[in-house]
Amino acid sequence: MAGRTIDAGLRLLDRQLVDVEGRFAGKVDDLEFTWPDGGAPYVSAILCGPGSLASRVGGRLGEWIESAHHRLNPSETPGPASISWGVVHEVRSAILLSAPKSALDVERFEEWTRDHVIAKIPGSDHAPD
C-alpha cells in the first residue's frame, strides 16, 4: 500500500481490526502520523483502546475514560495501544492485519482488567479456585 492515498477519517477510524488468524483484535480509535522533512504526512501507526479513545471523545466523558485508563493500567505512563502500520495487510470494511493478536499491543489493558478486577469477582471464569 506504499504511496496509496486514502481518506483516513472515512476509511480507517472506527474500523474493526482483524488479525491474521481471523480474530477480532480491536477497533481503530485514532491514528499516529509521521511528518517527514519536506514530505507529506503518512499514517505510521493505529492507536486503539481507552488510552486513545479518551482524546477523541473529549469533554467530561473523555476525561473520565482517560482517568480510569490511568488508574487501571499497570504502566506508570500508560499510552494507547499502538499497532505499526507495517502490519496492515489490507484495508476493507475491516482492517486486516498480517500479525496474530497475541503479537500486538492491544491486550495490555484487557489482561490487567481481567487479572485485577474480573478475577476477584466470585464465580467468574478467572477467579482463583
N, C-alpha and C positions, 0 to 999 in steps of 0.2 A: 504494500500500500504506500510505498515511498512516493512522495510528490503528489498524492491524491488530495484534492481539496473537497471538504465536506462542511456542511453547516453543523458545527459541533453541538449547539444547543438543541437542534432538531433531531439529529441522527445519533447522539451519544447519551445525553443526560436522561436519567431515569430508565435506561435500558437495563434489562437483566444481563448478568454475566453468567456464561455457561462454560464450565471447564472442559478440558479435552475428553473427559470421561462422560460428558453429558449431564453433569450435576450442576445445580444452581449454586453460584458462588457469590451472590450478592447483587447489588444494583449500582449503577453509576450515579453517584451523588454529586460529584464535582470533577473537575479536570485540572491537571497541572500543565502549565505551558512553559516552554523554554523559548527565550528570545535570543537567538544567536546574533553576534555583532553583524549589523548590516543585512541580516536576513529576515525573512518572515517568521513570525512565531509558529510553533508547532506543538501539538499535544505530546507530552513526554510521559505522562502517567495518568491513570484513572484513580480517583480517590473515592473511597466508599466507607460506609459506616457512620456512626454518630459523630465522630470527630470531624467529618467533612459536611455532613448534613446540617449541623447546627448553624454554620455560617450562611448556608443557602436559605434556611427557614427564617432566620433573623428574629428580631423582636424578643419579647419575653420568652416565648416558646423556644427559640433558638438558644437563648441564654441558659434556660433550664436544661436543654439537651446537652449543651457543652459542659455545664456544671456536673451533671450526672456522669457524663463520659469521663471527666477528670477524676471524679471521686471513685468511680468503679473500675478504673483502668489500672493495671499493675505497674505501668511505667510512670516515672516521675514527670516526664514531659510527654504525655500521650498526644499523638497526632492521628490523623486519619490513616486508615489502611490504604496503602499505595500499591498499585499494580503497574508495572512498567508497560508502556505502550508496545514494547518489543514482544510481549506475549499475546498481543491481539492477533488472532488468526483471520477473522472476518467480521465485518460489520453488516449485520442483517437487522431483523426486528429485535434480535438479541445480539450481544457482543460475544462472539465465540473466541475462546482463549486456547492457546496451544500448550497450556500447563495444567496439571491437576490442582484442585482446590487446596490440597494439603501443602503444596509448594508456594502458595500465595500468602500474603499477609492479611487475609480477610477474616480469619477466625480468632484472632487475638482477644478481642473484646467478648466474643461469644463464649470462648473457652473459659475466660476468667469468670464471667457471669454464671456459667454452668457449675464451675468448681466452687465458687464462693457464695453463691446465692441459691441457685436451684438445688444443689446437693444438700443444703441444710433444711429443705422442706421435707417433712416426714412423708414417706410414701412416694417420693419422686424416684424416677429410674436411676438417678445419680446419687441418691442418699446412701451413706455407708451402711453396711449390714450390721 
